[in-house]
Amino acid sequence: MFILLPIVGQCPDIIPKQKLTILVIYNIFSFSFQKNILPSKKCHSEHHRGISQNTLTVFWSRINYNLQLITCKIIAMDKISIQQHDFDISTEIALAKNNDRSIGATVSFVGFVRDLEGEPITKMTLEHYPKMTEKALLSIINQAHKRWELGNVTVIHRIGDLQSNEQIVLVVTNSKHRKSAFESCAFIMDYLKTQAPFWKKEHTKDQSTWVDAKNSDNKQKDRWDNSISKNADN
């Protein structure tokens, strides 16, 4: 999992060299460990001396959590992750808050795959536009920072095939005040639903259908656009 590396290329002046170095080291270690130490077909090889896949996975998850925590403490920044694997809400909230004592409120939103009315979903397929999706999410988060006084913001969105009741998306916002945390979380989710290039296909027993943005989603976004216009007029 990479911690918002796209921002490095777009805003090189924001991140000092020493912070960038730590980011790079973390991500190289993360990639190397997952590629070389966690190969599912080699877990029981002589090289691993019979260590089970589950043991290695638990071991890595603990190391990964602590690495992220240390990295986030040194590099207080937003996090964007588009991934296939699931996420742990409590872990992500702790990483986003970063033990910042000035934060008075943390708000999180989690979206799930749900069955259609009267018809269960066999699975949902989520696709995205690589690189463009990260840029869109970064733009949405930056807009939120301009409207509210926020701490770190986290947006995680899963892709691939998901089953009913699985987690899809996580948004975490931190602020000194609960109103800013609540409103910014809703703002990010409303814009994500309509502005980020994600596509989802719902599969049922009888058919598979690509899902368009709903009118209700566009109305939710429009209320934020209208509030911007009113503030500009005032």
Order of alpha helices (4+ residues) and beta strands (2+ residues): alpha-alpha-alpha-beta-alpha-beta-beta-alpha-beta-beta-beta-alpha-beta-beta-alpha
